[in-house]
């Protein structure tokens, strides 16, 4: 009979096992947002750091929190928090069992107890991957959206919160009252200046409850900004079968990832304790912003481009899309001519080489990263991935044809119908507002561009922007995505 992975069966796994004694670990980190990304990124850095000196890291186990769905906990609890990561590349598969995730919990089942856990003096770090929409903010301005239903709820029920901000502030309030030093809060989401952004949101939310608390947070809590990178697609049934095949144990929560990883962290910890993640390759730097800007614009921006244009061209995955010569040319031109000129070069980086490495990563045939997955939540992603670059290009009076086509493809994708007239399952908090409503193309482009939480107060009124996107949108409708991508390479 097939055995399920857990503390008892762990020793039978045909995989690299945790190089430390899990029984000695106590929780020091609460991680909020227990999706595939963190389990293939943050936990891997943490396990690696612990392995370099287990005795010094006894206090750095992780409690993982899902803010909504019980699905991760339901899979991980019977496995005692253990799960497999499989590093995949053309040269083979490398399974490894991760050990520092000690427990998985579901916030809505008992919000009060999560607040208590967060207020425990043993917890010194809170890490976060709740994706863009988990910040309850206005993506164009980075400001708190006080009308967000979760924020409205949390202001009415401060002791039983449901949002990220509600939990952080409830716990910080208790720590302040009890004279416990605050935890360090580390956002690991793909948002610009994510630490600074979250700091502003936590402060503004706290100020709606208590000005003194907001001031205390402002002066005592560290919010290092980070750049995180690893390609980790959502796991599928095939991945479960692969993992069983490789390890000999059934694991319902494996994560599949590429070999590459990067974590750049702003060094504002001061005297605050932290694991020695630098021993696992994390970079602690004075200024993360150039790294973030490079990654958001070059990786995430091109990812969204491939997601919308690739999907509309009939491609299911990123590796299929970049196997197409027209798309490879499109990407090369996009990086070289339209994105790189807007990106300051981080220390020790060659942007051309970075672009080359990205193409190689996208081409990894063993990673099946779906265009539809990356296309999700575009209204929350476009501002930092594409629109900032366009603003810079417009201001410099430089061409931005490929960027215009990407925005047009986002509008076409979220209109809800593909090039064959079939419905698209658009997953986006603004899906209703983005849906086409039978208007002519110019009116549709203008209506979408008037959504200020995406396009700000400027772009929707900028005739040059509107004309450029409208022309690209017409091209998409008339010629189709693949022809439009090919044609742009000729100009
Ligand atoms: C992707 C990212 O889903 C998406 O929007 O662009 O998850 C991307 O794979 C990661 O940021 C890579 O580090």
Boltz pocket constraint, residues with backbone or C-beta under 6 A from the ligand:
constraints:
  - pocket:
      binder: B
      contacts: [[A, 190], [A, 228], [A, 229], [A, 230], [A, 231], [A, 232], [A, 299], [A, 300], [A, 303], [A, 304], [A, 373], [A, 374], [A, 375], [A, 376], [A, 381]]
      max_distance: 6.0
